[in-house]
Amino acid sequence: MDFNLSGQDQSIADAVRSFRDSRGYAGLSPIRDPKDPRVSENMRELGRLGLLGVCLPKEFGGQDLPGLSGVLIIEQLAQFCPRTATSALMSIGGPGLFVAKWGTADQKERYLPALMRGESSFCISLTEPNAGTALTDLETSARKVGDKVILNGRKTLCTGVDDTNHILTFCRFGPGVDDIGAVIVDSNAAGLTLSEPREHMCGAQWFELTFDDVEVLERDVLFFGNAFKLLMASYSLERASSGAWVVGVAQAALDLALQYSLDRKQFGRPICEFEMVQGHLADMYLKLEQARLLLYKSTFVKNGVADQLESSSAKIAATEAACYVTDRAIQIFGGIGASRQLPLEWLYRLVRPFTIAGGTSDIHRSMIAGSLLGRRFNHRA
Ligand SMILES: Cc1cc2nc3c(=O)[nH]c(=O)nc-3n(C[C@H](O)[C@H](O)[C@H](O)COP(=O)(O)OP(=O)(O)OC[C@H]3O[C@@H](n4cnc5c(N)ncnc54)[C@H](O)[C@@H]3O)c2cc1C
């Protein structure tokens, strides 16, 4: 087993470093606002460098590289500009992958090239007021009428919809689990209403969506049914991408903590000379490195399908390590670390919601146990 990056992945990592240097990022970027225009500029530049389509098909302008390449890009971007990395994540490891994997030739032609150029984006809408972890309870209905599908229902916690062009919307064409499908909705579609924006603790905005007889052309239906099983099978790169993002953000916190422990003196000595500070630093490194290994391993798919056990394990390891590392970084900085003068508390707020988004750590633990035991647990009463 070779634990070194391949030549190709090494060049991809080099390309992200050149991007960082050419955009003048010496340390952590000051961009905090997701709507900062520099994020769109960065995205167009990443698109020009071909870094947004690394995991998408060659015939539409991508590079068809394995998931690991995408994960490396997101992780490295997140170390110096978490906001740009969030947008890149949506192109590299987001809902566009569903279009690439399951879409018709027409859908790929219409959506993928602009996505890879950083000129358009997708968000995903699954969660509903009464269907969070119990996603198969979703109620948003899809009715086929002629060559159209009519959507009615309510979604919640949909993130980034205001900045996005297309919403991959999960809906039901009938009463059963196998009737859950997915359609591509234009974010300006008639009959679609967005609530006032609300804010996650990480600063991203989320919205409630109301679908009131929203018409979608049949050519924009991704699945008329069976979307749930396919979603679970294809979501692993999305999970690995979010995992890479939080690991990158946490690495930035570890780097800041290492430097501070060398610079800050108490009792006449740099605080890195105190064993408990050394213990924090060592544990931060260990947890991040363990998470990274699981994350990279989870990107290797067999016969086109990722392993549920590995995907859930990587998701938990990455998100929980990132919470631990950013929390310990605040500790090492002492009082100033807990203040808004420095970015540490922001880094913590960035990663904390990700033990919930993309499936909570609790449900992933249940899936891990199910895989280990060779059983599927029925969570219903
Ligand atoms: C930052 C962020 C961004 C998000 N972005 C999006 C988005 O863009 N699109 C979208 O559709 N959704 C999005 N979500 C929603 C996210 O997918 C849901 O919050 C998540 O699936 C949990 O659902 P819930 O909030 O309804 O919690 P609930 O399902 O109500 O869970 C509440 C608690 O009960 C526990 N629980 C529930 N069932 C079980 C079980 N069977 N076993 C053990 N514990 C259980 C959960 O782990 C949790 O602790 C986002 C969430 C966050 C935090």
The ligand as an ORCA input file, in Angstrom:
! r2SCAN-3c Opt
* xyz 0 1
  C     -25.080     23.997      8.249
  C     -26.224     23.170      7.732
  C     -26.509     23.178      6.377
  C     -27.565     22.434      5.887
  N     -27.858     22.518      4.561
  C     -28.895     21.833      4.054
  C     -29.223     21.954      2.667
  O     -28.590     22.696      1.922
  N     -30.281     21.243      2.202
  C     -31.019     20.432      2.991
  O     -31.937     19.794      2.498
  N     -30.750     20.313      4.333
  C     -29.717     20.994      4.873
  N     -29.409     20.907      6.211
  C     -30.293     20.124      7.063
  C     -29.654     18.831      7.589
  O     -29.531     17.883      6.573
  C     -30.550     18.338      8.751
  O     -30.461     19.315      9.775
  C     -30.127     16.982      9.280
  O     -30.367     15.979      8.342
  C     -30.868     16.638     10.594
  O     -32.242     16.801     10.456
  P     -33.047     17.690     11.527
  O     -32.371     19.006     11.639
  O     -34.477     17.697     11.137
  O     -32.850     16.962     12.898
  P     -33.757     15.752     13.467
  O     -33.872     14.684     12.445
  O     -35.018     16.311     14.025
  O     -32.845     15.206     14.655
  C     -32.840     15.784     15.957
  C     -31.902     14.948     16.836
  O     -32.413     13.588     16.932
  C     -31.395     12.672     16.533
  N     -32.020     11.562     15.810
  C     -33.044     11.585     14.924
  N     -33.296     10.353     14.477
  C     -32.411      9.525     15.054
  C     -32.150      8.114     14.993
  N     -32.890      7.304     14.234
  N     -31.143      7.613     15.742
  C     -30.380      8.424     16.529
  N     -30.571      9.761     16.648
  C     -31.578     10.298     15.916
  C     -30.488     13.462     15.593
  O     -29.195     12.873     15.506
  C     -30.491     14.827     16.270
  O     -29.544     14.846     17.298
  C     -28.366     21.636      6.754
  C     -28.060     21.608      8.118
  C     -27.008     22.366      8.611
  C     -26.712     22.321     10.061
*
